[in-house]
Amino acid sequence: MGCFDEGHFNGELENGVSMCSEVEDEANTAAIEDAVKILLLGLGEDINREGLKKTPIRVAKALREGTRGYRQKVKDIVEGALFPEAGLENNKIGHAGGAGGLVIVRDIDLYSYCESCMLPFQVKCHVGYVPSGQRVVGLSKLSRVAEVFAKRLQEPQRLADEVCLALQQGIRPAGVAVVLQCTHIHFPDIESIFLESNQKGWVKIHVSSGSGVFENKNADVWADFFYLIKSRGVDMENIHVRGSSDQCWCPSLSALSTKVSSKLGPINPAMVTAVSSILNSLGEDSVRKELVGTPNRFVKWLLNFQSIDMDVKLNGSLRGGIKPLNAACEVVNNIDKQIYSELNLPFWSQCEHHILPFHGVVHIGYFLSEGFNPIGKSLLQSIVHFYGFKLQVQERLTKQIAETISPLLGGNVIVVVEASHTCMISRGIEKFGSSTATIAVLGCFSTDLASRTSFLQSIANATSSAGQ
């Protein structure tokens, strides 16, 4: 197995990580709460407003839960989970299950916090091992050991290496193989986001680690392993090569993201210090070489969502075309009236309850009232970004977009927001793959069921076509 940062592993398999006392636990939670208040104030927020009053404690609990691996012992998980299982008789050739046959657990859904930027990233983990010594381990323990190391600040290759070494030392098999499919949210470039809507959503990387009979990447047993996970979109050719020049997978380390945006202004040192305090309270060493720049990078990400009035430049003719709204819906109820629509406008935002990103797409439909002109896609996208780049909740975001567009078009608007929330995977419920849809209807869309149905069907059709 390849080398990795020994300091991060720190001999935990032999000695474990001592559990914090209740007093230490409470002190660390309180320290994180105080740090979060500093971050919110640095964003220009009112920490006493509804929606933010309990955010510091929610964030503290989520971070403590999401990094509980620092306070867990692998030894406690493995001991007592080893079971006797006879292997092949000595005069037989080959493998026939039990001790000696390849065992794989696939599609273990995990999440971890990126050590470079402190944002959560998703992991699909595949673990295999070849039992030896006439003993096998309970299959659930493979998932639990992987989770111990995922629940820490990580980077993909070290995560794979640590899981591999932990299982090798814990169950003493003939060999262990680990393959991870990792997905990281992309950093939108706030300088160009209002000009270019085609922003990348995800950064993906596949990594592997092997020990014992899996030490040799060309071994036949690796071919067996990859064949059995190939249906999951993994093969030998797309595995990241250890030590290659593109090993910095986190978008915060790219040349684009390291440039300080002129829209953000200078970074507040108190906010950087607050993030360092959070790292220490979680059980990390904020001066570990991989974490030296992390507080600064996290603050830069957070400042994208500061409470400021960004300049959304509405077309002058549209401003001049705004008319008082009226309740007359008979015009738009005409069966021949066209529903204008703009689908799949991307957005990024930050949940104000947990200070975690959520992202997705916005669908906008409207009837054009007499005397009004259609709105261009670029203007709609700018409005979406204007409300997205704030501390938000999805319900409010949907309502704000609808209410802003409505007077520009005569009042008949429908807005649907579909989003994935990292708080849904990085806390106790851990609902991987879930998404949330919200809808706002104004004017005739609030009473005309046929029009609503027609627009919602157009979203379904567009989604179905994109998936083919």
Summary of the structure (lengths in Angstrom):
residues: 468
radius of gyration: 26.0
end to end distance: 39.7
largest distance: 91.1
contacts: 1479
relative contact order: 0.11
helix: 40%
strand: 21%
